[in-house]
């Protein structure tokens, strides 16, 4: 048996942990630059607020209905996610982190599942303050369906277990194919066109037809729905094959100096991510563009890819070549909305092959990077940084409603007055 544990309205729940006065009140979390709604409390959903809806257009509505808004605080959300996953590992030796707010658990060998899963749910809430919904089934796909039932039907108190074939068939007959894990928009159109409407219809479809039209993955989906597990647990998160840091500016920029600061900062973030997974990059790509949604302004969109002399994860090297790329594509006379840095051609840092004609002291740069990483982890990000990164006042994301990094920054820890 597999369980899927999913935190309810994750970003909102993270904010409510530190603002318990917001329980029962409409709360939303906004995307970068306080743009669109990306998380809603149940109360906000009942008001009719939609996902990805621009908050600017609902400004009066939000005020009239006393909706509490927060800027996205990914530092806080990432740490709360880690605490949730650590708690789940107390109950199962096999936990697959599926996303920031979801994880599969292998429940093989647990005899009395219902009380055990109730204990999981209660312990997660006790340790983190986060409400979760749990779905249990013979396969990961069935656990996914069970989780949706647990989340949407409050009568189940956040837990639903698919226990037998009769119950499975009933659920599949009431589950539309577009709701299945692994069935995207194009497959949905194909299945509808062939009168395959429900998940139950899908399980009755010929394997040869599925394999021909949906590849072997489609057959695995069918087997999973029939209770045959063929999607094993992924216990080790694979290294990323490419790493990107891209951001929209807090306001449109024309000054090259500020754009250069942003690109240097994004290159530094990429190098930090590379070092966290002990990888180096062979290629760096820089891009900049104007606002494509404003036809009244002149448009410009350009990128530049550079091959590095030797693979690296050094801040100094990646910033150096990112700025070279920026210099080649930057043009005056445009109002730039966004920039980004992408590193590719990743490989393990132990496998670096040297270059006879490259004289920089790579070992010294690596030691410097590791030292600054230690300092920044201890005293906060960018305690030590390259001067070219600036302070970001002119280009950083707009986060007017940002909450504190309560769990990761000593300067922002909650104070309690007694």
N, C-alpha and C positions, 0 to 999 in steps of 0.2 A: 504493500500500500504506500501511496505517496500523498503528502500533504503540501498544499500551496498556502503559504502565509502571506497575506497582503495587507499593508497598513491602509486604513481608511483615510482618504483625502490627505495624503502624506504630508505635503508642505504645510497645509493648514494645521494638521495635528501637531507638527513640530512647533509651530508658533504658539499654539494653545497650551502646550506643556508649560511654557514660561509666562503665559497670560491666561490663567484659569478663569479670570473674570469674563472671558470671551466664550465660554461654554454656553451653548444654546443661542448664540448670536451669529448673524451672517458674517462670514469672514472669507476674504479672497486673497490669493497671492498672485503677484504680477510678474510678467516676464522681464527680461533685460530692458533697461531704460523705462521701467514702469509702463510697458506697452500694453500687453494683452493679458487676459485672465488665464492662468495656467493651473490653478487649484481652487476648489470651492468647497465650503462647508455645506452640509445638507441644507442648512437654513438659506444659504445663498442660492443653492439650486432651486429651492422652492420659490424664490423670488423671480425665477426665470433667467438668471444670469447664465450665459453660455461659455463653454470653453473656447479659448482663442478670440473672445470678443474684446475689441479695443476698449480699454478702460476710459480713455479720453471721451469717447462718445457717450459713456454712461455716467459722467461726472455728477450731474444733477441727481440722477436716479440713485447713485450710491450714497450721496449725502442725505437725500430725502428718506431713504430706508435704513439709515444708520449702519451701513455696511463698513466693516473694518478692513482696511487694505494694508498689505505688506509688500515691500520690495522682496524679490527673491534673494534668499540668504543661503547660498549653496554650501558655504563653510559649515554652517549650523546643520543643514540637512544631511550633509555627508557624514558628519560625526554621529548624529542621531541614528542614521541608517546602520553604521558600524556597531553601535550599541545594541540595536535590535538583532542584528545577525549574530553577535556574540552570545546573546541570550538564547537564541534558537539552538546554538551548538551545544548548549547544556542538555538538550533533550534528544539529540540525534547526532551520531558521529558523521553522518553524511548530509551536509547542507549545501545546496547549490544556490548561490546568490544570482538571481535572475535579473533583477534591476535594483534601483536604489530603494524601492519599497516592497519588493517581492522576493521570496525565497522558497525553493522546494526542499522538503525534508523526506528522507527515506524512513518510513515507519515500519519496516519489516521487523517482525518479532514482537510487536506491541499487541498484547492480547485485548485489553479493554481500551479501545481507541477513544471513545467519547470522553471519559473522565480525564484521560491523558492529554487530549487536545485542549480540553477546558483549562487544565493546569498550564499548558503552554501559553494559551491566550492570557490567562490571569498573570502569569509571571512576566510576560513581555510588558504588560501594562504596569505592573509593580516596579519593574526595573527602569522603564523608560517613560511611562505616562502615555504611551502610544496605543490607541485602540486598533486591533487587527481583526480581519476576517480570515477564517480557515476553511478550505475545501479539501476533502479527502476522497481519493478514488484509487482504483487498481493501477491506473497509469497516470502519467503527468498530465495528459490531455483531459482525462476525466476529472482529475483534481482541479484543473483550471476551470472547467464547467461548474464543478461543485462550489468553487470559491465565489463565482459570480452569483450563484443562488444564495450563498451565505451572506453576501454583501447586500443584495437587493431586498431580501426578505427578512425583515426585522424579527419575525416570529422565531427564527432559528438562533437568535442571540449570537450571531457571528460565527456559527459553526454548522457545516453541513457535510454529512458523510454519505457517499453512494455505496450502499452495502451489498446489493445483489443485482442479478441480471434483470429481473422484472423492473426494479427501480431504475436501472440504467436505461432500459428501452423507453420507459415513460419519459424520462428526462430528455433523451435524444429526439423523441418525437416532438418535443416542445422547444427544441433548440434549432434556430435557423442556421444554415450552413455558413453564412457570413460571420457568425459569432464564433466559429471554430478557430482554434489556435493553428495558424499556418495557412489559413485560407484568406488570401488577399482580395483586392477588388477585381482583378482580372479573372481569378479562379471562380469568384462568386458569380460573375457574369456568365462564365462558361457553364457552371453547374445549374444556374437558373434556366439557362437556354435549353438545357437537357432535362428540365423538369425534376431536378434534384434540389428539393426545397429545404428539407430538414436534415439534421445530422443522422437521423435514423434512415432516411432515404440514401444517404451517402454510404452507410454501412451495408446496404443491399446492392450497391453498384458493383458491376463486374470489375475484378482486379485488373484485367488486361486493358479495359477502357481507361481506368484511373491512371495506370502506368503510362499509357500512350499519351494521355492529355495532361497529366500532372506530374509525371516522372515518378521515381521510386518514393519520393517524399510523400506524395499523395497516398500511396499504399500504406506507408507507415502511419499516416493520420488515421486511416480506416482501422488498422490493427489496434491502434491505441484506443479508439472508440469502442472496439470490441473487447477491451480488457486485456489485450496482449501488449505488454510493455516492450517497446523497441526504441525508446528515447532514454538512454542511460543518464545517470546523474553526472553533471560536469562539476567536479569538485575543485578543479584548479582553473582559475580565470586565465585564458590564453593571453599572451602579450599582444598588444595592439600592433597592427601592421603599418599603421600610419597614425600620426598624432597631429592635431590641429588646435590652434588657439585663434579664434576669430571673434570680434566684438564690433557692435555698432557703437559709434562714438556718442557721448552724452549730448553733443551738439555738432552740427556740421562744421567741418574744418577746411580752411584754405591754407593755413600757415604750415609749411613743410616741417618746421621744427617740432610742432606738436604731433604731427603724423609720425615723424621719426621716433619720438618718444614712445608712442603707442606700439609701433612695430618692434622696437627694441624690447619692450615689456612682453609682448606676445611671444617673441623668440625665446626670451628667458623662461616663460612658462612652459614652452615646449621642451626646453632642455631639462627643466625640473621633472617633467613627466617621463622623459627618457631615462633619467637616472633612477627614478623610482622603479622602473621595470628592468634596469640594468641593460639598457639598449643604447645603440648609437645610430645616427642617421647618415645616409649617404647623399641625400637630396634635400634641398630646402626650397619651398615655393612661397613667394610673397604676392599678395594681391591687394588692390585698393579699388573702391568704386563709389560712385555718387549714389543718390537716392533714386532708384528705379521707379518709385511710386509717385514721383513728382515730375510730370511731363513738362512743366513750365521751366525747369532748370536744364542746363546743358548736361548731357550724360557722358560718362566716361567709365570704362570698366577694363582693367588691364591686370595681368599677372606676369611674373617672371620666375622661372625655375633655374636653379643653379646646382651643379654637381660639386660636392665638396672635395677638396684635395685628398683628405682621408676621412673616414667616418668619425663622427664626434658627438658628444652630448655636452660639450662645454658651452656655458653661457657666452663667453667671449667670442668663440668661433661662430656660433649660430647667429648672434647679434651682428657680428661683422659682415657675414654674407647676406643676412636679411637686409641690412642697410644698403649693401651694394645692389641688391635686387630692387629695392625701393627707389634708389637713385635713377635706375634705368627706366622706371615706369611712371614716376611722378611727373605731372604736368601742372603748370600754373593755370589759374583762371577757372578752376572747378571747386565746387563745394562737396567735399568728400564726406560720405556717411559711414563707411565701414572699411576696415582693413583686417588682414589676417596673415598668419604664418602657418605653413603646413610642412612637416618633416616626414620624409618617406624613405623607402629603401632601408628599413630598419634591420638590424642584426645584433646579436649578443655582443656586449662590449668586450668580452674576452677574446673575440675573434678578429680584432682590428689588425689589418695589415698595414704596415708603415709605408712611407713614401720617401724615397731617397732624396727627392728634390724639395722636400717640405721640412723647413728647419725649425719650426716653432716647438717650444718645449711642452709637449702634450702632457707629460707626466705632471709637470708643475701646474698646468691648467686644471687637470683632474683633481689634484690634491686641493687646490684652491676652491674648486666647486664643492667638494665634499665638506670642506671646512665651513663655507658660507651656508651650506644646507643645514649643518648642525646648529649654527648660530641662529638662523632664521626659524628653525623648528623650536628652539628654546625661547627666543625673544619675540617671535612674530614675523610673518612674511615681510620681506624687503627691509628688515633691520639692516642688512648689508646688501647693497645692490650696485649695479653699474650706474655711473653718473648720467649716462645717456638716456636712462629710463625716465628721468625727471620725476616730478611729483604727481603728474596725471590730473592736475586740477582742471585743465582745459579740455580733456577728452574722455575722462572716465565716465562709465555708465551713470545715468541718472538713477539714484536710489534714495528718493526722498522719504521713503517709508521703511527704511532698513532697520530690522531689529538687531539686537546684540549677538555677538558670537559667544554666547554664554558658556559654552562647554570647552572652548579651545583658546580663549584669550583672557588672561588674568585681568587685563584692564577693563574688560566688559562683563565680568562676572556679576551675577545678580547680588544686590545689597538688600538685606532684610532688616527693617527697622522694628525693634521690639520695645 
